[in-house]
Amino acid sequence: MGFDKISLKGRALRLLAGREHSRAELEKKLAPHEEESGELQRSLDELQAKGFISDQRVVESVIHRRAARLGVGRVKQELQAKGISADAMAEALDRLRGTEVQRAREVWRKKFGEAAADAAGRAKQMRFLAARGFGAEAIRRVVSGGEDD
């Protein structure tokens, strides 16, 4: 009977094989499978000590996958939802802020391609970029027009 039972560590490794997970995500996903109090924490401590769990890798993974399409606000929100600490994401978010206008302009180009004809059109474009987490200054620079890099 015990042969088909997967250990918590085994379950964690299976999840990590698919993509990077933060410790908080693993705790949430594996908690229902914990049979003995403290077992999950011990397993995750061991995996973290061996380098299998890394908040920094989670941050880099999210940025790699999402930064081209999302602003700093949305990337930060996604990292917080994964349980990443402010310290772990601070440097990466600072790097993203430096390219916010360029990234917003590229997203805007793919969606609209040309300046809006009127105030209603500009408002629509601004809402679109805001919904993707771009900051007000980046949105203003992109929608107000031009290539003023």
Summary of the structure (lengths in Angstrom):
residues: 149
radius of gyration: 20.5
end to end distance: 65.1
largest distance: 69.8
contacts: 400
relative contact order: 0.11
helix: 69%
strand: 0%
